């Protein structure tokens, strides 16, 4: 007579099987797993995940590289010159449906004109090579801006995030901050990033409370490798050990340089912040 096992015993057995599967995936495919001891996920979900990982690794070993146009079945499509403002929405929607059906997604971070996006898909994306792997729930995901960066958006976003992090006392500004260049230009010469971060943290520690009241971008001048963003901000600073509040408002600027396909701040001038 077959022994019945409790739900708890069943879960423990499944956890044991999951750990064995992880070891096999590590040995056979070099897979790496993050230790989730403190934030464990249900054993059933982890089991399904591991099956997907195994299926992907086994398929990846046997797969070949193909162009996306071949992956989606070489469908008929209108040439960009034959697409107009009147029919571009329909043509773009049609081609994206074909891509989705073959588990290919094209996304954008910023608004991109439909005609430009359609042209990008049929003249560039179609010729990108991917692994010919077809697994339920797995997609080849592409972002337009990874091919055609929106420098204005990136510069504004980097500077805004840096200002927001500077005037938020909760998280520390860490070394190797990805917003900052390795060397920063100052009035006293070129300074290592780590030294600038030390000074910025000293500024934050000298106030018991710091608040960013307002931040507005006035203009952005973009070059091929160097750019400048001008801004106006106001902040409220409470001096450490007192109830005295200092309100600061003024104009500043960030000079950025394009390194390794990313904009980083090389020079900064921020009202109320001395470096």
Rosetta blueprint (number, residue, H / E / L):
1 X L
2 X L
3 X L
4 X L
5 X L
6 X L
7 X H
8 X H
9 X H
10 X H
11 X H
12 X H
13 X H
14 X H
15 X H
16 X H
17 X H
18 X H
19 X H
20 X H
21 X H
22 X H
23 X H
24 X H
25 X H
26 X H
27 X H
28 X H
29 X H
30 X L
31 X L
32 X L
33 X L
34 X L
35 X L
36 X L
37 X L
38 X L
39 X L
40 X L
41 X L
42 X L
43 X H
44 X H
45 X H
46 X H
47 X H
48 X H
49 X H
50 X H
51 X H
52 X H
53 X H
54 X H
55 X H
56 X H
57 X H
58 X H
59 X H
60 X H
61 X H
62 X H
63 X L
64 X L
65 X E
66 X E
67 X E
68 X H
69 X H
70 X H
71 X H
72 X L
73 X L
74 X L
75 X L
76 X L
77 X L
78 X L
79 X L
80 X H
81 X H
82 X H
83 X L
84 X L
85 X L
86 X L
87 X L
88 X H
89 X H
90 X H
91 X H
92 X H
93 X H
94 X H
95 X H
96 X H
97 X H
98 X H
99 X H
100 X H
101 X H
102 X L
103 X L
104 X E
105 X E
106 X E
107 X E
108 X L
109 X L
110 X L
111 X L
112 X L
113 X L
114 X H
115 X H
116 X H
117 X H
118 X H
119 X H
120 X H
121 X H
122 X H
123 X H
124 X L
125 X H
126 X H
127 X H
128 X L
129 X E
130 X E
131 X E
132 X L
133 X L
134 X L
135 X L
136 X L
137 X L
138 X L
139 X L
140 X E
141 X E
142 X E
143 X E
144 X H
145 X H
146 X H
147 X H
148 X L
149 X L
150 X L
151 X H
152 X H
153 X H
154 X H
155 X H
156 X H
157 X H
158 X H
159 X H
160 X H
161 X H
162 X H
163 X H
164 X H
165 X H
166 X H
167 X L
168 X L
169 X L
170 X L
171 X L
172 X L
173 X L
174 X L
175 X L
176 X L
177 X L
178 X L
179 X L
180 X E
181 X L
182 X L
183 X E
184 X E
185 X E
186 X E
187 X L
188 X L
189 X E
190 X E
191 X E
192 X E
193 X H
194 X H
195 X H
196 X H
197 X H
198 X H
199 X H
200 X H
201 X H
202 X H
203 X H
204 X H
205 X H
206 X L
207 X E
208 X E
209 X E
210 X E
211 X E
212 X E
213 X E
214 X E
215 X E
216 X E
217 X E
218 X E
219 X E
220 X E
221 X E
222 X E
223 X L
224 X L
225 X L
226 X E
227 X E
228 X E
229 X E
230 X E
231 X E
232 X E
233 X E
234 X E
235 X E
236 X E
237 X E
238 X E
239 X E
240 X L
241 X L
242 X L
243 X L
244 X L
245 X E
246 X E
247 X E
248 X E
249 X E
250 X E
251 X E
252 X E
253 X E
254 X E
255 X E
256 X E
257 X E
258 X E
259 X E
260 X L
261 X L
262 X E
263 X E
264 X E
265 X E
266 X E
267 X E
268 X E
269 X E
270 X E
271 X L
272 X L
273 X E
274 X L
275 X L
